[in-house]
Amino acid sequence: MKIELHLTDGRVLPLSAETIDGILAEIAAHGVTPDLVAATIHIIEQPLPSITCPQCGAKSYNKHDIAERYCGACHLFHDQMQKGGG
C-alpha cells in the first residue's frame, strides 16, 4: 500500500506507517505542524467505498468485489443470489 500525505504548502510526504498512530508519529518526525495537515483530515474521514452482501451481511472494501457485486464469503455474485443460484 502506498500512502502519501499532501500538505497545504504543496509538499507531498510518502508515508510507510499503516496505523493512524504510526502515521502521526511519522508526520511529526518530518516536523510538520497541524495547520499543514488540516486539509487532509477531511480526506481521511471519508468512508471507504464498500459493498455489503444481501445474503450474509459481509462487507467488502475490495474494488473488484464492488465492481462485480461479488461476495467472497458466499462465493457468489449478488445477481446469482437474487436468482436463487448458489
C-alpha positions in Angstrom: 0.0 0.0 0.0 1.3 3.5 -0.9 0.3 6.3 1.4 1.1 9.9 0.5 0.3 12.9 2.6 -0.4 16.0 0.5 0.3 19.1 2.6 -1.4 22.5 2.2 2.0 24.0 1.3 2.3 21.8 -1.7 4.7 19.2 -0.3 4.0 15.5 -0.6 5.3 13.2 2.1 5.5 9.4 1.4 4.4 7.5 4.5 5.2 3.9 5.3 3.2 3.6 8.5 -0.1 1.6 8.4 -1.8 2.8 11.5 -3.1 6.3 12.4 -0.7 6.4 15.4 2.2 5.4 13.2 1.2 8.0 10.5 1.0 10.8 13.2 4.4 9.8 14.5 5.9 9.8 11.1 4.4 13.2 10.3 5.8 14.7 13.5 9.2 13.3 12.6 9.1 15.4 9.5 8.4 18.5 11.6 5.0 19.0 10.1 2.6 21.2 12.1 -1.1 20.5 12.4 -2.0 23.6 10.2 -0.3 21.9 7.2 -2.3 18.7 7.5 -5.6 20.3 8.2 -6.6 20.0 4.5 -6.0 16.2 4.5 -8.2 15.5 7.6 -11.3 15.6 5.5 -10.0 13.0 3.1 -9.1 10.7 6.0 -12.6 10.9 7.5 -14.4 10.0 4.2 -15.7 6.4 4.4 -14.1 3.9 2.1 -16.3 2.5 -0.8 -17.7 -0.8 0.2 -20.4 -3.4 -0.7 -22.5 -5.4 1.7 -23.7 -8.9 0.8 -27.5 -9.1 0.9 -27.4 -12.7 1.8 -24.8 -13.0 4.7 -24.2 -9.3 5.5 -20.4 -9.5 4.9 -18.8 -6.2 4.0 -16.0 -5.9 1.4 -13.8 -3.0 0.5 -12.2 -4.8 -2.4 -12.7 -2.7 -5.6 -13.2 -5.8 -7.7 -15.9 -7.1 -5.4 -17.7 -3.8 -5.6 -17.4 -3.6 -9.4 -18.5 -7.2 -9.9 -21.0 -7.2 -7.0 -19.4 -10.3 -5.5 -19.3 -11.8 -2.0 -16.1 -13.5 -1.1 -17.8 -15.2 1.9 -20.6 -16.7 -0.1 -18.5 -17.1 -3.2 -21.5 -15.8 -5.3 -22.3 -12.8 -7.3 -25.2 -10.8 -6.0 -27.2 -11.4 -9.1 -26.8 -15.1 -8.5 -28.3 -14.8 -5.1 -31.4 -12.9 -6.4 -32.0 -15.8 -8.9 -31.6 -18.4 -6.1 -28.4 -19.8 -7.7 -26.0 -21.0 -5.1 
